[in-house]
């Protein structure tokens, strides 16, 4: 899944704060009956570019934030 992680120190407290967020996108047909949003799931070919802190191309990274193909997902009964 595509996400953002950051570690920073607010000057007011001096304590390190670590935060993480999962990036969502519109739902594909598989997920649409459940919710109108879903995590942006990256293909293996995109992992290296997504994780590269020096990537420097926001348009390339933004292009990865699409609904994944329906066949990447499966449903299991609990």
PyMOL Python script that loads the backbone (N, CA, C, O; Angstrom):
from pymol import cmd

cmd.read_pdbstr("""\
ATOM      1  N   UNK A   1       0.843  -1.178   0.000  1.00  0.00           N
ATOM      2  CA  UNK A   1       0.000   0.000   0.000  1.00  0.00           C
ATOM      3  C   UNK A   1       0.886   1.237   0.000  1.00  0.00           C
ATOM      4  O   UNK A   1       1.979   1.246   0.565  1.00  0.00           O
ATOM      5  N   UNK A   2       0.393   2.257  -0.636  1.00  0.00           N
ATOM      6  CA  UNK A   2       1.120   3.526  -0.644  1.00  0.00           C
ATOM      7  C   UNK A   2       0.864   4.242   0.680  1.00  0.00           C
ATOM      8  O   UNK A   2      -0.274   4.335   1.142  1.00  0.00           O
ATOM      9  N   UNK A   3       1.912   4.733   1.263  1.00  0.00           N
ATOM     10  CA  UNK A   3       1.783   5.468   2.512  1.00  0.00           C
ATOM     11  C   UNK A   3       2.876   6.505   2.632  1.00  0.00           C
ATOM     12  O   UNK A   3       3.820   6.542   1.843  1.00  0.00           O
ATOM     13  N   UNK A   4       2.726   7.340   3.632  1.00  0.00           N
ATOM     14  CA  UNK A   4       3.726   8.357   3.934  1.00  0.00           C
ATOM     15  C   UNK A   4       4.108   8.218   5.396  1.00  0.00           C
ATOM     16  O   UNK A   4       3.245   8.064   6.260  1.00  0.00           O
ATOM     17  N   UNK A   5       5.406   8.272   5.670  1.00  0.00           N
ATOM     18  CA  UNK A   5       5.922   8.188   7.026  1.00  0.00           C
ATOM     19  C   UNK A   5       6.820   9.379   7.253  1.00  0.00           C
ATOM     20  O   UNK A   5       7.557   9.803   6.362  1.00  0.00           O
ATOM     21  N   UNK A   6       6.747   9.920   8.469  1.00  0.00           N
ATOM     22  CA  UNK A   6       7.606  11.048   8.800  1.00  0.00           C
ATOM     23  C   UNK A   6       7.991  10.972  10.269  1.00  0.00           C
ATOM     24  O   UNK A   6       7.200  10.559  11.118  1.00  0.00           O
ATOM     25  N   UNK A   7       9.190  11.368  10.540  1.00  0.00           N
ATOM     26  CA  UNK A   7       9.680  11.522  11.901  1.00  0.00           C
ATOM     27  C   UNK A   7      10.127  12.967  12.030  1.00  0.00           C
ATOM     28  O   UNK A   7      10.947  13.442  11.245  1.00  0.00           O
ATOM     29  N   UNK A   8       9.587  13.662  13.017  1.00  0.00           N
ATOM     30  CA  UNK A   8       9.926  15.074  13.185  1.00  0.00           C
ATOM     31  C   UNK A   8       9.861  15.448  14.665  1.00  0.00           C
ATOM     32  O   UNK A   8       9.294  14.723  15.483  1.00  0.00           O
ATOM     33  N   UNK A   9      10.444  16.575  14.980  1.00  0.00           N
ATOM     34  CA  UNK A   9      10.480  17.042  16.360  1.00  0.00           C
ATOM     35  C   UNK A   9       9.908  18.453  16.428  1.00  0.00           C
ATOM     36  O   UNK A   9      10.519  19.400  15.932  1.00  0.00           O
ATOM     37  N   UNK A  10       8.725  18.592  17.048  1.00  0.00           N
ATOM     38  CA  UNK A  10       8.185  19.942  17.207  1.00  0.00           C
ATOM     39  C   UNK A  10       9.015  20.736  18.219  1.00  0.00           C
ATOM     40  O   UNK A  10       9.354  20.221  19.284  1.00  0.00           O
ATOM     41  N   UNK A  11       9.338  21.972  17.894  1.00  0.00           N
ATOM     42  CA  UNK A  11      10.186  22.756  18.796  1.00  0.00           C
ATOM     43  C   UNK A  11       9.528  23.005  20.160  1.00  0.00           C
ATOM     44  O   UNK A  11      10.220  23.217  21.156  1.00  0.00           O
ATOM     45  N   UNK A  12       8.203  22.978  20.198  1.00  0.00           N
ATOM     46  CA  UNK A  12       7.510  23.252  21.464  1.00  0.00           C
ATOM     47  C   UNK A  12       7.777  22.184  22.522  1.00  0.00           C
ATOM     48  O   UNK A  12       7.895  22.493  23.707  1.00  0.00           O
ATOM     49  N   UNK A  13       7.873  20.912  22.083  1.00  0.00           N
ATOM     50  CA  UNK A  13       8.033  19.818  23.051  1.00  0.00           C
ATOM     51  C   UNK A  13       9.413  19.187  23.013  1.00  0.00           C
ATOM     52  O   UNK A  13       9.879  18.671  24.030  1.00  0.00           O
ATOM     53  N   UNK A  14      10.077  19.216  21.869  1.00  0.00           N
ATOM     54  CA  UNK A  14      11.376  18.579  21.722  1.00  0.00           C
ATOM     55  C   UNK A  14      11.308  17.060  21.656  1.00  0.00           C
ATOM     56  O   UNK A  14      12.341  16.392  21.597  1.00  0.00           O
ATOM     57  N   UNK A  15      10.083  16.506  21.667  1.00  0.00           N
ATOM     58  CA  UNK A  15       9.909  15.057  21.602  1.00  0.00           C
ATOM     59  C   UNK A  15       9.688  14.610  20.160  1.00  0.00           C
ATOM     60  O   UNK A  15       8.926  15.230  19.419  1.00  0.00           O
ATOM     61  N   UNK A  16      10.355  13.537  19.775  1.00  0.00           N
ATOM     62  CA  UNK A  16      10.216  13.021  18.419  1.00  0.00           C
ATOM     63  C   UNK A  16       8.811  12.467  18.212  1.00  0.00           C
ATOM     64  O   UNK A  16       8.289  11.727  19.046  1.00  0.00           O
ATOM     65  N   UNK A  17       8.216  12.835  17.092  1.00  0.00           N
ATOM     66  CA  UNK A  17       6.892  12.345  16.718  1.00  0.00           C
ATOM     67  C   UNK A  17       7.047  11.551  15.435  1.00  0.00           C
ATOM     68  O   UNK A  17       7.613  12.047  14.461  1.00  0.00           O
ATOM     69  N   UNK A  18       6.554  10.330  15.427  1.00  0.00           N
ATOM     70  CA  UNK A  18       6.546   9.523  14.215  1.00  0.00           C
ATOM     71  C   UNK A  18       5.099   9.365  13.775  1.00  0.00           C
ATOM     72  O   UNK A  18       4.229   9.020  14.575  1.00  0.00           O
ATOM     73  N   UNK A  19       4.854   9.618  12.502  1.00  0.00           N
ATOM     74  CA  UNK A  19       3.487   9.500  12.005  1.00  0.00           C
ATOM     75  C   UNK A  19       3.479   8.757  10.677  1.00  0.00           C
ATOM     76  O   UNK A  19       4.464   8.756   9.939  1.00  0.00           O
ATOM     77  N   UNK A  20       2.348   8.129  10.392  1.00  0.00           N
ATOM     78  CA  UNK A  20       2.189   7.351   9.174  1.00  0.00           C
ATOM     79  C   UNK A  20       0.751   7.505   8.699  1.00  0.00           C
ATOM     80  O   UNK A  20      -0.176   7.584   9.504  1.00  0.00           O
ATOM     81  N   UNK A  21       0.581   7.546   7.404  1.00  0.00           N
ATOM     82  CA  UNK A  21      -0.756   7.586   6.839  1.00  0.00           C
ATOM     83  C   UNK A  21      -0.809   6.677   5.624  1.00  0.00           C
ATOM     84  O   UNK A  21       0.160   6.572   4.873  1.00  0.00           O
ATOM     85  N   UNK A  22      -1.930   6.032   5.438  1.00  0.00           N
ATOM     86  CA  UNK A  22      -2.158   5.219   4.242  1.00  0.00           C
ATOM     87  C   UNK A  22      -2.885   6.100   3.233  1.00  0.00           C
ATOM     88  O   UNK A  22      -3.891   6.731   3.559  1.00  0.00           O
ATOM     89  N   UNK A  23      -2.379   6.137   2.029  1.00  0.00           N
ATOM     90  CA  UNK A  23      -3.007   6.943   0.974  1.00  0.00           C
ATOM     91  C   UNK A  23      -4.137   6.140   0.344  1.00  0.00           C
ATOM     92  O   UNK A  23      -3.977   4.961   0.029  1.00  0.00           O
ATOM     93  N   UNK A  24      -5.272   6.791   0.167  1.00  0.00           N
ATOM     94  CA  UNK A  24      -6.415   6.127  -0.450  1.00  0.00           C
ATOM     95  C   UNK A  24      -6.694   6.704  -1.829  1.00  0.00           C
ATOM     96  O   UNK A  24      -6.220   7.782  -2.186  1.00  0.00           O
ATOM     97  N   UNK A  25      -7.466   5.963  -2.582  1.00  0.00           N
ATOM     98  CA  UNK A  25      -7.889   6.356  -3.921  1.00  0.00           C
ATOM     99  C   UNK A  25      -9.332   5.901  -4.093  1.00  0.00           C
ATOM    100  O   UNK A  25      -9.905   5.300  -3.184  1.00  0.00           O
ATOM    101  N   UNK A  26      -9.914   6.179  -5.233  1.00  0.00           N
ATOM    102  CA  UNK A  26     -11.278   5.715  -5.468  1.00  0.00           C
ATOM    103  C   UNK A  26     -11.287   4.188  -5.539  1.00  0.00           C
ATOM    104  O   UNK A  26     -10.276   3.563  -5.862  1.00  0.00           O
ATOM    105  N   UNK A  27     -12.433   3.606  -5.235  1.00  0.00           N
ATOM    106  CA  UNK A  27     -12.552   2.148  -5.213  1.00  0.00           C
ATOM    107  C   UNK A  27     -12.606   1.583  -6.628  1.00  0.00           C
ATOM    108  O   UNK A  27     -13.178   2.188  -7.535  1.00  0.00           O
ATOM    109  N   UNK A  28     -11.995   0.404  -6.797  1.00  0.00           N
ATOM    110  CA  UNK A  28     -12.159  -0.319  -8.057  1.00  0.00           C
ATOM    111  C   UNK A  28     -13.508  -1.064  -8.007  1.00  0.00           C
ATOM    112  O   UNK A  28     -14.219  -0.971  -7.007  1.00  0.00           O
ATOM    113  N   UNK A  29     -13.857  -1.783  -9.049  1.00  0.00           N
ATOM    114  CA  UNK A  29     -15.153  -2.455  -9.091  1.00  0.00           C
ATOM    115  C   UNK A  29     -15.288  -3.514  -7.997  1.00  0.00           C
ATOM    116  O   UNK A  29     -16.385  -3.743  -7.487  1.00  0.00           O
ATOM    117  N   UNK A  30     -14.187  -4.155  -7.639  1.00  0.00           N
ATOM    118  CA  UNK A  30     -14.208  -5.178  -6.592  1.00  0.00           C
ATOM    119  C   UNK A  30     -14.604  -4.569  -5.244  1.00  0.00           C
ATOM    120  O   UNK A  30     -15.405  -5.147  -4.508  1.00  0.00           O
ATOM    121  N   UNK A  31     -14.045  -3.415  -4.929  1.00  0.00           N
ATOM    122  CA  UNK A  31     -14.275  -2.787  -3.633  1.00  0.00           C
ATOM    123  C   UNK A  31     -15.505  -1.894  -3.581  1.00  0.00           C
ATOM    124  O   UNK A  31     -16.027  -1.638  -2.496  1.00  0.00           O
ATOM    125  N   UNK A  32     -15.975  -1.421  -4.708  1.00  0.00           N
ATOM    126  CA  UNK A  32     -17.077  -0.454  -4.747  1.00  0.00           C
ATOM    127  C   UNK A  32     -18.323  -0.883  -3.971  1.00  0.00           C
ATOM    128  O   UNK A  32     -18.953  -0.024  -3.354  1.00  0.00           O
ATOM    129  N   UNK A  33     -18.717  -2.165  -3.966  1.00  0.00           N
ATOM    130  CA  UNK A  33     -19.886  -2.531  -3.163  1.00  0.00           C
ATOM    131  C   UNK A  33     -19.672  -2.351  -1.649  1.00  0.00           C
ATOM    132  O   UNK A  33     -20.637  -2.293  -0.887  1.00  0.00           O
ATOM    133  N   UNK A  34     -18.413  -2.265  -1.225  1.00  0.00           N
ATOM    134  CA  UNK A  34     -18.092  -2.149   0.200  1.00  0.00           C
ATOM    135  C   UNK A  34     -17.898  -0.693   0.610  1.00  0.00           C
ATOM    136  O   UNK A  34     -18.392  -0.267   1.654  1.00  0.00           O
ATOM    137  N   UNK A  35     -17.177   0.069  -0.214  1.00  0.00           N
ATOM    138  CA  UNK A  35     -16.862   1.469   0.123  1.00  0.00           C
ATOM    139  C   UNK A  35     -16.440   2.196  -1.145  1.00  0.00           C
ATOM    140  O   UNK A  35     -16.021   1.568  -2.117  1.00  0.00           O
ATOM    141  N   UNK A  36     -16.551   3.525  -1.133  1.00  0.00           N
ATOM    142  CA  UNK A  36     -16.174   4.304  -2.319  1.00  0.00           C
ATOM    143  C   UNK A  36     -14.681   4.643  -2.375  1.00  0.00           C
ATOM    144  O   UNK A  36     -14.219   5.230  -3.353  1.00  0.00           O
ATOM    145  N   UNK A  37     -13.921   4.277  -1.330  1.00  0.00           N
ATOM    146  CA  UNK A  37     -12.477   4.510  -1.284  1.00  0.00           C
ATOM    147  C   UNK A  37     -11.776   3.197  -0.945  1.00  0.00           C
ATOM    148  O   UNK A  37     -12.386   2.276  -0.401  1.00  0.00           O
ATOM    149  N   UNK A  38     -10.498   3.127  -1.271  1.00  0.00           N
ATOM    150  CA  UNK A  38      -9.681   1.964  -0.934  1.00  0.00           C
ATOM    151  C   UNK A  38      -8.229   2.410  -0.835  1.00  0.00           C
ATOM    152  O   UNK A  38      -7.874   3.462  -1.366  1.00  0.00           O
ATOM    153  N   UNK A  39      -7.378   1.630  -0.162  1.00  0.00           N
ATOM    154  CA  UNK A  39      -5.949   1.970  -0.146  1.00  0.00           C
ATOM    155  C   UNK A  39      -5.384   1.939  -1.568  1.00  0.00           C
ATOM    156  O   UNK A  39      -5.798   1.125  -2.393  1.00  0.00           O
ATOM    157  N   UNK A  40      -4.449   2.822  -1.836  1.00  0.00           N
ATOM    158  CA  UNK A  40      -3.727   2.775  -3.112  1.00  0.00           C
ATOM    159  C   UNK A  40      -2.707   1.645  -2.987  1.00  0.00           C
ATOM    160  O   UNK A  40      -1.752   1.743  -2.216  1.00  0.00           O
ATOM    161  N   UNK A  41      -2.917   0.578  -3.746  1.00  0.00           N
ATOM    162  CA  UNK A  41      -2.047  -0.596  -3.692  1.00  0.00           C
ATOM    163  C   UNK A  41      -1.089  -0.530  -4.877  1.00  0.00           C
ATOM    164  O   UNK A  41      -1.512  -0.525  -6.033  1.00  0.00           O
ATOM    165  N   UNK A  42       0.199  -0.481  -4.574  1.00  0.00           N
ATOM    166  CA  UNK A  42       1.212  -0.330  -5.617  1.00  0.00           C
ATOM    167  C   UNK A  42       1.636  -1.680  -6.176  1.00  0.00           C
ATOM    168  O   UNK A  42       1.742  -2.664  -5.444  1.00  0.00           O
ATOM    169  N   UNK A  43       1.877  -1.711  -7.473  1.00  0.00           N
ATOM    170  CA  UNK A  43       2.445  -2.897  -8.102  1.00  0.00           C
ATOM    171  C   UNK A  43       3.927  -3.003  -7.760  1.00  0.00           C
ATOM    172  O   UNK A  43       4.570  -1.996  -7.460  1.00  0.00           O
ATOM    173  N   UNK A  44       4.466  -4.203  -7.805  1.00  0.00           N
ATOM    174  CA  UNK A  44       5.876  -4.415  -7.462  1.00  0.00           C
ATOM    175  C   UNK A  44       6.808  -3.539  -8.293  1.00  0.00           C
ATOM    176  O   UNK A  44       7.849  -3.100  -7.804  1.00  0.00           O
ATOM    177  N   UNK A  45       6.441  -3.286  -9.538  1.00  0.00           N
ATOM    178  CA  UNK A  45       7.285  -2.463 -10.407  1.00  0.00           C
ATOM    179  C   UNK A  45       7.396  -1.022  -9.903  1.00  0.00           C
ATOM    180  O   UNK A  45       8.324  -0.310 -10.286  1.00  0.00           O
ATOM    181  N   UNK A  46       6.463  -0.579  -9.049  1.00  0.00           N
ATOM    182  CA  UNK A  46       6.460   0.793  -8.535  1.00  0.00           C
ATOM    183  C   UNK A  46       7.118   0.942  -7.168  1.00  0.00           C
ATOM    184  O   UNK A  46       7.374   2.064  -6.732  1.00  0.00           O
ATOM    185  N   UNK A  47       7.396  -0.160  -6.488  1.00  0.00           N
ATOM    186  CA  UNK A  47       7.911  -0.081  -5.120  1.00  0.00           C
ATOM    187  C   UNK A  47       9.186   0.732  -5.013  1.00  0.00           C
ATOM    188  O   UNK A  47       9.296   1.605  -4.151  1.00  0.00           O
ATOM    189  N   UNK A  48      10.140   0.459  -5.870  1.00  0.00           N
ATOM    190  CA  UNK A  48      11.437   1.137  -5.769  1.00  0.00           C
ATOM    191  C   UNK A  48      11.292   2.650  -5.933  1.00  0.00           C
ATOM    192  O   UNK A  48      11.858   3.418  -5.155  1.00  0.00           O
ATOM    193  N   UNK A  49      10.537   3.075  -6.940  1.00  0.00           N
ATOM    194  CA  UNK A  49      10.350   4.510  -7.160  1.00  0.00           C
ATOM    195  C   UNK A  49       9.589   5.141  -5.997  1.00  0.00           C
ATOM    196  O   UNK A  49       9.922   6.248  -5.575  1.00  0.00           O
ATOM    197  N   UNK A  50       8.566   4.452  -5.471  1.00  0.00           N
ATOM    198  CA  UNK A  50       7.775   5.010  -4.374  1.00  0.00           C
ATOM    199  C   UNK A  50       8.629   5.192  -3.121  1.00  0.00           C
ATOM    200  O   UNK A  50       8.479   6.182  -2.406  1.00  0.00           O
ATOM    201  N   UNK A  51       9.515   4.249  -2.857  1.00  0.00           N
ATOM    202  CA  UNK A  51      10.319   4.287  -1.641  1.00  0.00           C
ATOM    203  C   UNK A  51      11.588   5.126  -1.759  1.00  0.00           C
ATOM    204  O   UNK A  51      12.286   5.322  -0.764  1.00  0.00           O
ATOM    205  N   UNK A  52      11.897   5.620  -2.943  1.00  0.00           N
ATOM    206  CA  UNK A  52      13.105   6.412  -3.165  1.00  0.00           C
ATOM    207  C   UNK A  52      12.887   7.842  -2.687  1.00  0.00           C
ATOM    208  O   UNK A  52      12.111   8.573  -3.302  1.00  0.00           O
ATOM    209  N   UNK A  53      13.552   8.266  -1.602  1.00  0.00           N
ATOM    210  CA  UNK A  53      13.350   9.630  -1.101  1.00  0.00           C
ATOM    211  C   UNK A  53      13.880  10.701  -2.055  1.00  0.00           C
ATOM    212  O   UNK A  53      13.566  11.880  -1.894  1.00  0.00           O
ATOM    213  N   UNK A  54      14.668  10.308  -3.030  1.00  0.00           N
ATOM    214  CA  UNK A  54      15.219  11.258  -3.997  1.00  0.00           C
ATOM    215  C   UNK A  54      14.464  11.226  -5.328  1.00  0.00           C
ATOM    216  O   UNK A  54      14.934  11.790  -6.316  1.00  0.00           O
ATOM    217  N   UNK A  55      13.306  10.575  -5.365  1.00  0.00           N
ATOM    218  CA  UNK A  55      12.569  10.401  -6.630  1.00  0.00           C
ATOM    219  C   UNK A  55      12.359  11.733  -7.332  1.00  0.00           C
ATOM    220  O   UNK A  55      12.615  11.841  -8.532  1.00  0.00           O
ATOM    221  N   UNK A  56      11.902  12.742  -6.617  1.00  0.00           N
ATOM    222  CA  UNK A  56      11.826  14.091  -7.162  1.00  0.00           C
ATOM    223  C   UNK A  56      10.850  14.317  -8.293  1.00  0.00           C
ATOM    224  O   UNK A  56      10.862  15.399  -8.881  1.00  0.00           O
ATOM    225  N   UNK A  57      10.001  13.357  -8.633  1.00  0.00           N
ATOM    226  CA  UNK A  57       9.043  13.548  -9.717  1.00  0.00           C
ATOM    227  C   UNK A  57       7.631  13.317  -9.180  1.00  0.00           C
ATOM    228  O   UNK A  57       7.127  12.195  -9.221  1.00  0.00           O
ATOM    229  N   UNK A  58       6.986  14.387  -8.672  1.00  0.00           N
ATOM    230  CA  UNK A  58       5.660  14.209  -8.093  1.00  0.00           C
ATOM    231  C   UNK A  58       4.630  13.670  -9.080  1.00  0.00           C
ATOM    232  O   UNK A  58       3.703  12.971  -8.670  1.00  0.00           O
ATOM    233  N   UNK A  59       4.768  13.973 -10.360  1.00  0.00           N
ATOM    234  CA  UNK A  59       3.806  13.467 -11.340  1.00  0.00           C
ATOM    235  C   UNK A  59       3.932  11.951 -11.497  1.00  0.00           C
ATOM    236  O   UNK A  59       2.924  11.263 -11.659  1.00  0.00           O
ATOM    237  N   UNK A  60       5.148  11.427 -11.450  1.00  0.00           N
ATOM    238  CA  UNK A  60       5.350   9.986 -11.511  1.00  0.00           C
ATOM    239  C   UNK A  60       4.717   9.324 -10.293  1.00  0.00           C
ATOM    240  O   UNK A  60       3.994   8.336 -10.423  1.00  0.00           O
ATOM    241  N   UNK A  61       4.988   9.867  -9.116  1.00  0.00           N
ATOM    242  CA  UNK A  61       4.440   9.291  -7.890  1.00  0.00           C
ATOM    243  C   UNK A  61       2.916   9.386  -7.873  1.00  0.00           C
ATOM    244  O   UNK A  61       2.239   8.435  -7.483  1.00  0.00           O
ATOM    245  N   UNK A  62       2.384  10.507  -8.286  1.00  0.00           N
ATOM    246  CA  UNK A  62       0.922  10.676  -8.320  1.00  0.00           C
ATOM    247  C   UNK A  62       0.265   9.680  -9.273  1.00  0.00           C
ATOM    248  O   UNK A  62      -0.843   9.212  -9.013  1.00  0.00           O
ATOM    249  N   UNK A  63       0.936   9.357 -10.364  1.00  0.00           N
ATOM    250  CA  UNK A  63       0.367   8.422 -11.337  1.00  0.00           C
ATOM    251  C   UNK A  63       0.214   7.017 -10.761  1.00  0.00           C
ATOM    252  O   UNK A  63      -0.551   6.214 -11.293  1.00  0.00           O
ATOM    253  N   UNK A  64       0.925   6.714  -9.692  1.00  0.00           N
ATOM    254  CA  UNK A  64       0.840   5.396  -9.063  1.00  0.00           C
ATOM    255  C   UNK A  64      -0.390   5.254  -8.160  1.00  0.00           C
ATOM    256  O   UNK A  64      -0.752   4.145  -7.767  1.00  0.00           O
ATOM    257  N   UNK A  65      -1.018   6.363  -7.840  1.00  0.00           N
ATOM    258  CA  UNK A  65      -2.113   6.368  -6.869  1.00  0.00           C
ATOM    259  C   UNK A  65      -3.458   6.140  -7.547  1.00  0.00           C
ATOM    260  O   UNK A  65      -4.353   6.982  -7.483  1.00  0.00           O
ATOM    261  N   UNK A  66      -3.581   5.002  -8.188  1.00  0.00           N
ATOM    262  CA  UNK A  66      -4.790   4.604  -8.905  1.00  0.00           C
ATOM    263  C   UNK A  66      -5.348   3.341  -8.262  1.00  0.00           C
ATOM    264  O   UNK A  66      -4.621   2.622  -7.577  1.00  0.00           O
ATOM    265  N   UNK A  67      -6.636   3.065  -8.477  1.00  0.00           N
ATOM    266  CA  UNK A  67      -7.160   1.790  -7.980  1.00  0.00           C
ATOM    267  C   UNK A  67      -6.414   0.631  -8.643  1.00  0.00           C
ATOM    268  O   UNK A  67      -6.137   0.668  -9.842  1.00  0.00           O
ATOM    269  N   UNK A  68      -6.097  -0.383  -7.867  1.00  0.00           N
ATOM    270  CA  UNK A  68      -5.402  -1.540  -8.431  1.00  0.00           C
ATOM    271  C   UNK A  68      -6.383  -2.384  -9.244  1.00  0.00           C
ATOM    272  O   UNK A  68      -7.596  -2.241  -9.091  1.00  0.00           O
ATOM    273  N   UNK A  69      -5.873  -3.250 -10.094  1.00  0.00           N
ATOM    274  CA  UNK A  69      -6.754  -4.146 -10.853  1.00  0.00           C
ATOM    275  C   UNK A  69      -7.590  -5.020  -9.908  1.00  0.00           C
ATOM    276  O   UNK A  69      -7.114  -5.428  -8.848  1.00  0.00           O
ATOM    277  N   UNK A  70      -8.815  -5.297 -10.293  1.00  0.00           N
ATOM    278  CA  UNK A  70      -9.710  -6.112  -9.471  1.00  0.00           C
ATOM    279  C   UNK A  70      -9.105  -7.462  -9.120  1.00  0.00           C
ATOM    280  O   UNK A  70      -9.316  -7.965  -8.016  1.00  0.00           O
ATOM    281  N   UNK A  71      -8.355  -8.056 -10.042  1.00  0.00           N
ATOM    282  CA  UNK A  71      -7.827  -9.401  -9.803  1.00  0.00           C
ATOM    283  C   UNK A  71      -6.662  -9.451  -8.820  1.00  0.00           C
ATOM    284  O   UNK A  71      -6.160 -10.536  -8.525  1.00  0.00           O
ATOM    285  N   UNK A  72      -6.223  -8.310  -8.311  1.00  0.00           N
ATOM    286  CA  UNK A  72      -5.215  -8.294  -7.265  1.00  0.00           C
ATOM    287  C   UNK A  72      -5.826  -8.591  -5.891  1.00  0.00           C
ATOM    288  O   UNK A  72      -5.100  -8.850  -4.931  1.00  0.00           O
ATOM    289  N   UNK A  73      -7.149  -8.554  -5.800  1.00  0.00           N
ATOM    290  CA  UNK A  73      -7.824  -8.686  -4.518  1.00  0.00           C
ATOM    291  C   UNK A  73      -8.665  -9.940  -4.473  1.00  0.00           C
ATOM    292  O   UNK A  73      -9.113 -10.442  -5.504  1.00  0.00           O
ATOM    293  N   UNK A  74      -8.873 -10.440  -3.278  1.00  0.00           N
ATOM    294  CA  UNK A  74      -9.778 -11.563  -3.093  1.00  0.00           C
ATOM    295  C   UNK A  74     -10.494 -11.381  -1.761  1.00  0.00           C
ATOM    296  O   UNK A  74     -10.003 -10.694  -0.866  1.00  0.00           O
ATOM    297  N   UNK A  75     -11.636 -11.995  -1.648  1.00  0.00           N
ATOM    298  CA  UNK A  75     -12.447 -11.891  -0.446  1.00  0.00           C
ATOM    299  C   UNK A  75     -12.468 -13.238   0.260  1.00  0.00           C
ATOM    300  O   UNK A  75     -12.696 -14.275  -0.363  1.00  0.00           O
ATOM    301  N   UNK A  76     -12.226 -13.210   1.571  1.00  0.00           N
ATOM    302  CA  UNK A  76     -12.290 -14.422   2.373  1.00  0.00           C
ATOM    303  C   UNK A  76     -13.320 -14.220   3.470  1.00  0.00           C
ATOM    304  O   UNK A  76     -13.350 -13.174   4.117  1.00  0.00           O
ATOM    305  N   UNK A  77     -14.155 -15.213   3.677  1.00  0.00           N
ATOM    306  CA  UNK A  77     -15.133 -15.144   4.766  1.00  0.00           C
ATOM    307  C   UNK A  77     -14.411 -15.318   6.089  1.00  0.00           C
ATOM    308  O   UNK A  77     -13.503 -16.139   6.216  1.00  0.00           O
ATOM    309  N   UNK A  78     -14.821 -14.545   7.054  1.00  0.00           N
ATOM    310  CA  UNK A  78     -14.181 -14.600   8.381  1.00  0.00           C
ATOM    311  C   UNK A  78     -14.687 -15.776   9.180  1.00  0.00           C
ATOM    312  O   UNK A  78     -14.261 -15.980  10.316  1.00  0.00           O
TER     313      UNK A  78
END
""", "prot")
cmd.dss("prot")
cmd.show_as("cartoon", "prot")
cmd.util.cbc("prot")
cmd.orient("prot")
